[in-house]
Amino acid sequence: MGKLINHIVPDSVRLAWLNLRRNQRRTSLSVLIISITVFAMTSTGGFGLYTYKSLKEATARDIGHMIISTPGYFEKEEEVPLANGFKPSATLIRQLMAFDTVRGVQPSVEFTGLISNGSKSSIYIGRGVNDREFDMKGPFIDVKEGRTLSNIRSPRYDVTAPEVMLGVDLARNLSVTIGDWVTLLATTTDGALNAFDFKVRGIYSTGVPEIDKRQLYIHIDSAQELLNSDKVSTISVFLFDLEQTASVQQHVNQLIRNSEQDLQVTPWHQRAFYYQNVKSLYDRIFGIIGSIMALVVFVSLFNTMTMSVTERTREIGTLAALGSYPNEIIAGFMRESGLLALIGSLIGITAAALLSVFLMVFEFNMPPPPGMNQGYPLTIYFSYPLAISAAIGVLLVCLTAAYFSARNGVNKPITEALIHV
């Protein structure tokens, strides 16, 4: 076994390992600093990746991976409800559903008005959807009481009791619960006032208090009847995979160009303002943390290698006297530093991987983010590219520190180095 290792491991690497073992306490401390740095960078980066992906999925599940609307829908104000809306094309919806990558196509109606329980009124932000809307949203909407909207095509659906789902804070402010009746007042597309009574089917939370105070859902047919229109505000296209958005968008654009109506397609990331702000903030935070850690590693390794060079000054002088070039001596110290970086990186990456597995088994909840009232499970993704990048970054820092510290030692005259005490 020893002969096999001798054939596999070069003599220069074995020599570097033996030199590191001269002062095992100092070597252990350097390895510990490097491993903690790699562990911290991999773990914090993994938390950032989890946060990014969660926000992406939450945004796409909420508004759709792509939104079909009239041109300039998100920039123009509506003087009356559905002024910027359009009539949904059954042919277009069938063509969209024909794609294997499309999970669902959901038209929706956006409107506002007043909601009353008979004695108290409040402003609401309404959204008319069909029952499959909540299957698309998945776990990103939390039903606190009751159920989601039922299928109006089902024979069990009671047409005399149209359903509504209320945000948890809106229901609390109106003091209503499941089975109670509320009245929705809205302005029609003709500018007249219209009001319908609805039975509370469910109470939900989005995790954002400001939304929970105002938002409600009703069936899209009820919304169109309330607004006296057959238009929709937008059509949301939901995909099976978020990464397929760009490729599917090209096909959808082709369908839109062949459509009789003037429409446009907006990908989810153009409407993901919260995601963009959080990503920008985290990128700055992680960048600063990474820079500080790199500086700590550089100072630590520079100090370690400087002490090693100082202790081995006579050895350096002897090597120089025997004909070794300065670059060869510097390369020896850099191999030692690189070996430290390799060992420390392996320990740090292993620790980060074990932490990721640990958090999958045992759940720890994070506090609610700013502007939200619900926490979320702490999850750290283990990313091989991220771990390799952290290891390479630390390796470059270690090699740089070793080069500068060793260069100062080899610049001494041979006679002065030989008599160094």
C-alpha positions as CSV (number, residue, x, y, z in Angstrom):
1,M,0.0,0.0,0.0
2,G,2.9,2.4,0.9
3,K,4.6,1.7,-2.5
4,L,1.3,2.4,-4.3
5,I,0.9,5.8,-2.5
6,N,4.5,6.6,-3.3
7,H,3.8,6.1,-7.0
8,I,0.5,8.1,-6.9
9,V,1.6,11.0,-4.7
10,P,4.5,13.1,-6.0
11,D,7.6,13.6,-3.8
12,S,7.0,17.3,-3.8
13,V,3.5,16.8,-2.3
14,R,4.8,14.3,0.3
15,L,7.5,16.8,1.3
16,A,4.9,19.6,1.7
17,W,2.9,17.3,4.0
18,L,5.9,16.5,6.1
19,N,6.8,20.2,6.4
20,L,3.2,20.9,7.6
21,R,3.5,18.2,10.3
22,R,6.5,20.0,11.8
23,N,4.2,22.3,13.7
24,Q,0.9,20.4,14.0
25,R,-0.8,23.0,16.3
26,R,-0.2,25.8,13.8
27,T,-1.2,23.7,10.9
28,S,-4.4,22.5,12.7
29,L,-5.4,26.1,13.4
30,S,-4.9,27.1,9.8
31,V,-6.9,24.2,8.6
32,L,-9.6,25.1,11.1
33,I,-9.8,28.7,9.8
34,I,-10.0,27.6,6.2
35,S,-12.6,24.9,6.9
36,I,-14.8,27.4,8.8
37,T,-14.5,29.9,6.0
38,V,-15.5,27.3,3.3
39,F,-18.3,26.0,5.5
40,A,-19.7,29.5,6.1
41,M,-19.4,30.5,2.4
42,T,-21.0,27.3,1.2
43,S,-23.8,27.4,3.9
44,T,-24.7,31.0,3.5
45,G,-24.6,30.6,-0.3
46,G,-26.8,27.6,0.0
47,F,-29.3,29.5,2.1
48,G,-29.3,32.3,-0.6
49,L,-29.9,29.8,-3.3
50,Y,-32.8,28.3,-1.4
51,T,-34.3,31.8,-0.8
52,Y,-33.9,32.7,-4.5
53,K,-35.6,29.5,-5.6
54,S,-38.4,29.9,-3.1
55,L,-39.1,33.5,-4.1
56,K,-39.1,32.5,-7.8
57,E,-41.5,29.7,-7.2
58,A,-43.8,31.8,-5.0
59,T,-43.9,34.6,-7.6
60,A,-44.5,32.2,-10.5
61,R,-47.2,30.3,-8.6
62,D,-48.9,33.5,-7.7
63,I,-49.0,35.4,-11.0
64,G,-48.1,32.6,-13.5
65,H,-44.9,31.9,-15.3
66,M,-46.1,34.0,-18.1
67,I,-48.9,36.6,-18.2
68,I,-50.9,37.3,-21.4
69,S,-52.5,40.7,-21.5
70,T,-53.2,43.7,-23.7
71,P,-50.1,45.8,-24.5
72,G,-49.2,48.2,-21.7
73,Y,-51.6,46.6,-19.3
74,F,-49.3,47.0,-16.3
75,E,-48.5,50.6,-17.1
76,K,-51.9,52.0,-18.0
77,E,-54.6,53.0,-15.4
78,E,-58.1,51.8,-16.0
79,E,-60.8,54.4,-16.0
80,V,-63.4,51.7,-15.6
81,P,-63.0,48.1,-14.7
82,L,-61.7,45.9,-17.5
83,A,-61.0,48.9,-19.7
84,N,-57.6,47.2,-20.5
85,G,-59.0,43.7,-20.6
86,F,-59.7,41.5,-23.5
87,K,-62.1,38.7,-24.5
88,P,-60.4,35.3,-23.9
89,S,-60.0,33.1,-27.0
90,A,-61.0,29.5,-26.5
91,T,-58.8,28.6,-29.4
92,L,-55.8,30.3,-27.9
93,I,-56.3,28.5,-24.6
94,R,-56.6,25.1,-26.3
95,Q,-53.4,25.8,-28.2
96,L,-51.6,26.7,-25.0
97,M,-52.8,23.6,-23.2
98,A,-51.5,21.5,-26.0
99,F,-47.9,22.2,-25.0
100,D,-46.5,19.4,-22.9
101,T,-44.7,21.9,-20.7
102,V,-47.8,23.8,-19.8
103,R,-49.5,22.8,-16.5
104,G,-52.5,25.1,-16.7
105,V,-53.9,28.2,-18.3
106,Q,-55.9,30.4,-15.9
107,P,-57.8,33.6,-16.9
108,S,-58.5,36.0,-14.2
109,V,-60.3,39.3,-13.5
110,E,-58.9,42.1,-11.3
111,F,-61.3,44.5,-9.7
112,T,-61.9,46.6,-6.6
113,G,-64.8,47.8,-4.6
114,L,-66.5,47.8,-1.2
115,I,-67.3,44.7,0.9
116,S,-69.9,44.8,3.7
117,N,-71.2,42.5,6.4
118,G,-74.4,44.6,6.7
119,S,-73.1,46.9,9.4
120,K,-69.5,47.5,8.5
121,S,-67.8,48.1,5.1
122,S,-64.3,47.9,3.9
123,I,-62.3,48.4,0.6
124,Y,-61.3,45.2,-1.1
125,I,-59.1,44.0,-4.0
126,G,-60.9,41.3,-5.8
127,R,-59.7,38.6,-8.1
128,G,-62.0,36.4,-10.2
129,V,-60.6,33.0,-10.9
130,N,-61.7,29.4,-11.5
131,D,-61.4,26.6,-9.0
132,R,-58.1,25.2,-10.5
133,E,-56.3,28.5,-9.6
134,F,-55.6,27.1,-6.2
135,D,-54.1,23.9,-7.5
136,M,-51.6,26.1,-9.4
137,K,-50.7,28.1,-6.3
138,G,-49.9,24.9,-4.3
139,P,-48.5,25.5,-0.9
140,F,-48.0,29.3,-1.4
141,I,-51.6,30.0,-0.2
142,D,-52.5,28.8,3.3
143,V,-56.2,28.1,3.8
144,K,-56.9,28.8,7.5
145,E,-60.6,27.9,7.5
146,G,-63.1,26.3,5.1
147,R,-62.1,25.3,1.6
148,T,-61.1,26.8,-1.7
149,L,-63.7,27.7,-4.3
150,S,-65.6,24.8,-5.7
151,N,-66.2,23.8,-9.3
152,I,-69.2,25.8,-10.6
153,R,-69.7,23.1,-13.3
154,S,-70.2,20.5,-10.6
155,P,-73.8,19.4,-10.0
156,R,-73.3,20.0,-6.2
157,Y,-72.6,23.7,-6.7
158,D,-75.4,25.9,-5.4
159,V,-75.9,28.7,-7.9
160,T,-78.1,30.5,-5.4
161,A,-75.1,30.8,-3.0
162,P,-72.1,32.2,-5.0
163,E,-68.8,31.7,-3.1
164,V,-66.1,34.0,-1.9
165,M,-62.8,33.5,-0.1
166,L,-61.5,36.2,2.2
167,G,-58.1,37.2,3.4
168,V,-57.7,36.3,7.1
169,D,-57.4,39.9,8.2
170,L,-60.2,41.1,6.0
171,A,-62.5,38.4,7.5
172,R,-61.4,39.4,11.0
173,N,-62.1,43.1,10.4
174,L,-65.6,42.3,9.1
175,S,-66.2,39.7,11.9
176,V,-67.3,37.0,9.5
177,T,-66.5,33.3,9.3
178,I,-67.3,30.3,7.2
179,G,-71.0,30.3,6.1
180,D,-71.6,34.0,6.7
181,W,-72.9,36.3,3.9
182,V,-71.2,39.4,2.7
183,T,-72.1,41.9,0.0
184,L,-69.7,43.0,-2.7
185,L,-70.2,46.4,-4.3
186,A,-68.3,47.2,-7.6
187,T,-68.5,49.6,-10.5
188,T,-69.5,47.9,-13.8
189,T,-67.7,48.5,-17.1
190,D,-70.6,51.0,-17.9
191,G,-69.8,53.1,-14.8
192,A,-72.9,51.9,-12.9
193,L,-72.9,50.4,-9.4
194,N,-73.7,46.7,-8.9
195,A,-73.8,44.6,-5.8
196,F,-74.1,40.8,-5.2
197,D,-74.3,38.7,-2.0
198,F,-71.7,36.0,-1.5
199,K,-71.3,33.2,1.0
200,V,-67.9,32.8,2.7
201,R,-66.4,29.6,1.5
202,G,-62.9,29.9,2.9
203,I,-60.5,32.1,4.8
204,Y,-56.8,32.1,3.7
205,S,-53.5,33.8,4.3
206,T,-50.8,34.9,1.9
207,G,-48.3,35.6,4.6
208,V,-48.4,39.3,3.7
209,P,-50.6,41.3,6.2
210,E,-51.3,44.2,3.8
211,I,-52.7,41.7,1.2
212,D,-54.6,39.7,3.8
213,K,-56.4,42.9,4.8
214,R,-57.8,43.6,1.4
215,Q,-57.7,40.6,-0.9
216,L,-60.6,38.2,-1.8
217,Y,-61.3,35.6,-4.4
218,I,-64.6,34.8,-6.3
219,H,-65.4,32.7,-9.3
220,I,-64.4,34.4,-12.6
221,D,-68.0,34.0,-13.8
222,S,-69.3,35.8,-10.7
223,A,-66.7,38.6,-11.3
224,Q,-67.8,39.0,-14.9
225,E,-71.4,39.1,-13.9
226,L,-70.7,41.6,-11.1
227,L,-68.8,43.9,-13.6
228,N,-71.2,43.3,-16.4
229,S,-68.6,42.2,-18.9
230,D,-67.3,39.0,-20.6
231,K,-63.7,40.3,-20.6
232,V,-60.7,39.1,-18.5
233,S,-57.8,41.1,-17.2
234,T,-55.1,38.6,-17.9
235,I,-54.4,35.0,-18.7
236,S,-51.7,33.3,-16.6
237,V,-49.8,30.4,-18.1
238,F,-48.4,28.0,-15.5
239,L,-45.6,25.6,-16.4
240,F,-44.3,22.4,-14.8
241,D,-40.7,23.7,-14.7
242,L,-39.7,27.3,-14.0
243,E,-36.6,26.9,-16.2
244,Q,-38.7,26.3,-19.2
245,T,-40.1,29.8,-19.2
246,A,-37.9,31.3,-21.9
247,S,-38.3,28.5,-24.3
248,V,-42.1,28.3,-23.9
249,Q,-42.4,32.1,-24.2
250,Q,-41.0,31.9,-27.8
251,H,-43.8,29.5,-28.8
252,V,-46.4,31.6,-27.0
253,N,-45.2,34.7,-28.8
254,Q,-45.7,32.9,-32.1
255,L,-49.3,32.0,-31.1
256,I,-50.0,35.6,-30.0
257,R,-48.8,37.0,-33.4
258,N,-51.2,34.7,-35.2
259,S,-54.1,35.8,-32.9
260,E,-56.7,38.2,-34.0
261,Q,-56.3,40.3,-30.8
262,D,-53.4,42.6,-30.0
263,L,-51.8,40.9,-27.0
264,Q,-48.4,40.6,-25.3
265,V,-46.6,38.1,-23.1
266,T,-44.9,39.2,-19.9
267,P,-42.6,36.6,-18.2
268,W,-42.8,36.3,-14.4
269,H,-39.4,37.9,-13.6
270,Q,-40.6,41.2,-15.0
271,R,-43.3,41.3,-12.4
272,A,-41.2,39.8,-9.5
273,F,-40.3,43.1,-7.8
274,Y,-40.0,41.6,-4.3
275,Y,-37.7,38.8,-5.7
276,Q,-35.5,41.3,-7.5
277,N,-35.1,43.5,-4.4
278,V,-34.4,40.6,-2.1
279,K,-31.9,39.1,-4.6
280,S,-30.1,42.5,-4.9
281,L,-29.9,42.8,-1.2
282,Y,-28.6,39.3,-0.6
283,D,-26.1,39.6,-3.3
284,R,-24.6,42.6,-1.6
285,I,-24.7,41.0,1.8
286,F,-23.1,37.7,0.7
287,G,-20.5,39.7,-1.4
288,I,-19.4,41.7,1.7
289,I,-19.4,38.5,3.9
290,G,-17.3,36.7,1.3
291,S,-14.8,39.6,1.1
292,I,-14.4,39.7,4.8
293,M,-13.9,35.9,5.0
294,A,-11.3,36.1,2.2
295,L,-9.4,38.8,4.1
296,V,-9.5,36.8,7.3
297,V,-8.0,33.7,5.5
298,F,-5.4,35.8,3.8
299,V,-4.2,37.5,7.0
300,S,-4.2,34.2,8.9
301,L,-2.3,32.2,6.1
302,F,0.1,35.1,5.6
303,N,0.9,35.1,9.3
304,T,1.2,31.3,9.4
305,M,3.5,31.1,6.3
306,T,5.6,34.1,7.5
307,M,6.2,32.3,10.8
308,S,7.1,29.2,8.9
309,V,9.5,31.0,6.6
310,T,11.1,32.8,9.5
311,E,11.7,29.5,11.4
312,R,13.1,27.9,8.3
313,T,15.4,30.7,7.1
314,R,18.5,28.6,7.6
315,E,16.9,25.8,5.6
316,I,16.1,28.3,2.8
317,G,19.7,29.5,2.8
318,T,20.9,25.9,2.6
319,L,18.6,25.1,-0.3
320,A,19.8,28.3,-2.1
321,A,23.5,27.3,-1.4
322,L,22.9,23.9,-2.9
323,G,21.6,25.5,-6.1
324,S,17.8,25.8,-5.7
325,Y,16.3,28.7,-7.5
326,P,14.2,31.2,-5.6
327,N,11.1,30.3,-7.6
328,E,11.6,26.6,-6.6
329,I,11.7,27.5,-2.9
330,I,8.7,29.7,-3.2
331,A,6.8,26.9,-5.1
332,G,7.5,24.6,-2.1
333,F,5.8,27.0,0.3
334,M,2.9,27.5,-2.1
335,R,2.5,23.7,-2.3
336,E,2.2,23.6,1.5
337,S,-0.3,26.4,1.5
338,G,-2.3,24.7,-1.3
339,L,-2.3,21.5,0.7
340,L,-3.7,23.4,3.7
341,A,-6.4,24.9,1.4
342,L,-7.3,21.5,0.0
343,I,-7.6,19.8,3.4
344,G,-9.6,22.7,5.0
345,S,-11.9,22.9,1.9
346,L,-12.7,19.2,2.1
347,I,-13.6,19.5,5.8
348,G,-15.7,22.7,5.3
349,I,-17.6,21.2,2.3
350,T,-18.3,18.0,4.2
351,A,-19.6,19.9,7.2
352,A,-21.9,22.0,4.9
353,A,-23.2,18.9,3.2
354,L,-23.9,17.3,6.7
355,L,-25.7,20.5,7.8
356,S,-27.9,20.4,4.7
357,V,-28.9,16.8,5.4
358,F,-29.5,17.6,9.1
359,L,-31.9,20.4,8.2
360,M,-33.8,18.0,5.9
361,V,-34.4,15.7,8.8
362,F,-34.9,18.1,11.7
363,E,-37.0,21.2,11.0
364,F,-36.1,24.6,12.2
365,N,-38.3,27.6,11.4
366,M,-37.0,31.1,10.5
367,P,-38.8,34.2,11.8
368,P,-41.1,36.0,9.4
369,P,-39.3,38.2,6.8
370,P,-40.1,42.0,6.9
371,G,-43.6,42.7,5.7
372,M,-44.8,39.1,6.3
373,N,-46.4,37.4,9.3
374,Q,-45.4,33.7,8.6
375,G,-42.1,32.1,9.2
376,Y,-40.6,29.4,6.9
377,P,-38.5,26.3,7.4
378,L,-34.7,26.9,7.4
379,T,-33.3,25.0,4.4
380,I,-29.8,25.1,3.0
381,Y,-29.2,23.8,-0.5
382,F,-25.9,22.0,-1.1
383,S,-24.6,23.1,-4.4
384,Y,-21.6,21.4,-5.9
385,P,-20.7,24.4,-8.2
386,L,-20.9,26.7,-5.1
387,A,-18.8,24.4,-3.0
388,I,-16.2,24.2,-5.8
389,S,-16.2,27.9,-6.3
390,A,-15.6,28.5,-2.6
391,A,-12.8,26.0,-2.5
392,I,-11.1,27.5,-5.6
393,G,-11.5,31.0,-4.1
394,V,-9.9,30.0,-0.8
395,L,-7.1,28.1,-2.7
396,L,-6.2,31.3,-4.6
397,V,-6.2,33.4,-1.4
398,C,-3.9,30.8,0.3
399,L,-1.5,30.6,-2.7
400,T,-1.3,34.4,-2.8
401,A,-0.6,34.7,0.9
402,A,2.1,32.0,0.6
403,Y,3.7,33.7,-2.4
404,F,4.1,37.1,-0.7
405,S,5.4,35.6,2.6
406,A,7.8,33.2,0.9
407,R,9.1,35.9,-1.4
408,N,10.3,38.0,1.5
409,G,12.3,35.0,2.9
410,V,14.1,34.0,-0.3
411,N,15.2,37.6,-1.0
412,K,17.7,37.4,1.9
413,P,21.4,36.9,1.0
414,I,22.6,33.3,1.4
415,T,25.2,34.1,3.9
416,E,22.7,36.0,6.1
417,A,20.2,33.2,5.8
418,L,22.8,30.6,6.8
419,I,23.7,32.3,10.1
420,H,20.1,33.3,10.9
421,V,19.1,32.3,14.5
